[in-house]
Amino acid sequence: MTGFVWDLAKAATNIRKHQVSFEEAKSVFYDEYAIQFLDEHHTANEERFLMLGLSSKARLLIVCHCEREDGEVVRIISARKATQRESAFYPGSQP
């Protein structure tokens, strides 16, 4: 992976809706314990993934994204704080 891209209007909307910037969301991809899932509910036109990991602000986030240019570029679609149910999948989390 060499870079990240996102829609600026969507990034601004995401901050208002979820209080998570895409800059913070980008840091989840550097969490060595992050887990990636296929987003089966939103993969009709392109493969979308959900990344669960700790951000640089020590918040457990879910980042919806797709890959471009043979996986070299990550396009961030949305990011939010993980729910309690989602958090249970993160390594080391309490049941």
N, C-alpha and C positions, 0 to 999 in steps of 0.2 A: 504494500500500500504506500502510495506516495503523496496522497493529499485528500482533502475534504472539500466538498462544495455544498451549497444550499441556496435556496431561494431567500432573498433578503426580506421580502414581505412575510413569508411563512415564518422566518426566524423571529421577526418582531411580534407576530401573532402568538407564537409559542411562548415567548417571554410573558406576554399579558395573560395567557391562558394557564400556563403551568409554572411560571416563575423559574424557568430553566433556559439559559442561553445555549445556542448551538456551540459556542466556544467551550462552555463547560461540558456539554454533551460529547464533544470531540475527545475530551480527556478520558472518557470511559474506554475508548479503544486501546489505551495504554495500560489498563488494569490487567495484570497478568492472570487474575482469577476470573475475568469476565467470561460470560457464557453467551453464545450466540444461538438463537432459535430461528427456524423458518417461520415467517408470519403467514400462516396458511389462510388466514381470513382476508388478506389484502394482496394476494399474489396472482391475480387474474392477468394483468397486463405485463408485469415484470416480477421477478423474484424479489420479495422484500424480506428483510430480516429484523429481528429484535435482539439487541445487545443489552444484557443485564450486567451492570458493573458499577464499581465505585468511581465517582468523579473526583476531580482535583479538589473539590470542596467537601470531600468525604460524604457525599450523598449517594445513596444507591438509586441509580437511574435505569430506566428502560429507554433505549434509543432505537427508533424505527429508522431503517436505512436501506439503501440498495447499493449495489456495486456497479461501477462503470469502468470502461476501458480495461476489461479482463481482470477486474478486482483491484486495479491500481488506484482507483479513485472511489471514495465513499461519498455518496450523496445522502446527507442527513435530511430526513423528512419530518420527524418530530421527536421530542424528548420530554420525559416527565419523571416524577418521582415514582419508584416502584411501589406497587401495592404490597400489603403484608403477605398476601398469597404468593405474589411473584418473588418477594424477598426470600422466601423459604428455599428457593432453588439456588441461591447464591452460596458458594462454598463457605462453610463455617457459621452459617446462620443458625439461629436457635429454632427448634420445631415449634 
